[in-house]
């Protein structure tokens, strides 16, 4: 049997709540293995958690069922997060619009069974 590769979403330095919510919805749609939150002091993942200014939390209520099966791990600092990735042998792959970026169709993922995008 072919083992499915695991992939995770990293949320860091995203200021707009709607962008965070869209990323989480996309992660759920593609069967993401988990979510890493780095920094993001105002990130509010829990529907029961009190959110400042009476704003909605960052996880849409319609995704509660999917999120419950997807681990969400928080890190205060990048250094701690990077150390965790090393310990778990998880490769970090950034997705960004940049002049030196490699087209995703041409990118060869690392041989590990875990990757973070």
C-alpha positions in Angstrom: 0.0 0.0 0.0 1.2 3.5 -0.8 1.6 5.6 2.3 0.0 9.0 2.1 2.4 11.9 2.7 1.5 14.1 5.6 1.4 17.9 5.1 0.7 20.7 7.5 -0.3 24.3 7.4 1.9 27.0 9.1 0.2 30.2 10.2 2.6 33.0 11.0 2.4 36.8 10.7 -0.9 36.8 8.9 -2.7 40.0 10.0 -6.1 39.5 8.3 -8.5 37.2 10.0 -10.3 36.4 6.8 -7.0 35.2 5.3 -6.4 32.9 8.2 -9.9 31.5 7.9 -9.5 30.9 4.2 -6.2 29.1 4.7 -7.8 26.9 7.4 -10.7 26.1 5.1 -8.3 25.2 2.3 -6.2 23.0 4.6 -9.4 21.1 5.6 -10.5 20.7 2.0 -7.1 19.2 1.0 -6.9 16.9 4.0 -4.2 18.7 5.9 -2.6 16.6 8.6 -2.4 19.5 11.1 -1.8 23.2 11.7 1.2 24.9 13.3 0.6 28.4 14.6 3.8 30.4 15.1 3.5 33.7 17.0 0.0 35.0 16.1 -0.8 36.1 19.6 -4.3 37.1 18.5 -5.1 33.7 16.9 -8.3 32.4 18.4 -8.9 28.7 17.4 -11.6 27.8 19.9 -15.3 28.6 19.4 -15.6 28.7 23.2 -12.6 30.9 23.7 -13.4 34.6 24.4 -12.1 36.7 21.5 -11.2 40.4 22.0 -13.6 43.0 20.6 -16.4 40.3 20.2 -14.9 39.2 16.9 -15.4 35.7 15.5 -12.7 33.1 16.1 -10.3 32.2 13.3 -11.8 28.8 12.6 -15.1 28.8 10.9 -17.8 27.0 12.9 -18.7 24.8 9.9 -15.2 23.3 10.1 -15.4 22.3 13.8 -15.9 18.6 12.9 -12.8 18.6 10.6 -10.6 20.6 12.9 -11.2 18.2 15.8 -9.3 15.5 13.9 -6.5 17.9 12.9 -3.9 18.7 15.6 -3.2 22.4 16.1 0.1 23.1 17.8 1.2 26.5 18.9 4.7 27.9 19.1 5.6 31.3 20.5 8.9 31.6 18.5 10.2 30.5 15.2 13.3 29.0 16.8 11.2 26.6 18.9 9.1 25.7 15.8 12.2 25.0 13.7 13.7 22.8 16.4 10.4 20.9 16.5 10.5 20.4 12.7 14.1 19.1 13.0 13.2 16.7 15.8 10.2 15.3 13.8 12.1 15.2 10.5 9.5 17.5 8.9 10.7 19.5 5.8 9.5 23.2 5.6 8.4 24.2 2.1 7.4 27.8 1.7 4.7 28.9 -0.7 5.1 32.5 -1.7 5.0 34.7 -4.8 8.6 35.6 -5.4 10.8 36.2 -8.5 13.0 33.2 -7.5 10.2 30.9 -6.7 9.9 27.5 -8.4 6.6 26.6 -10.0 4.8 24.1 -7.8 4.4 21.9 -10.9 8.2 21.7 -11.2 9.0 21.4 -7.5 10.3 18.1 -6.3 9.2 17.4 -2.7 11.7 16.0 -0.3 11.7 12.2 0.1 10.3 12.4 3.7 6.7 11.4 4.4 6.2 14.8 6.1 6.2 18.3 4.6 5.0 21.7 5.7 3.7 24.3 3.3 
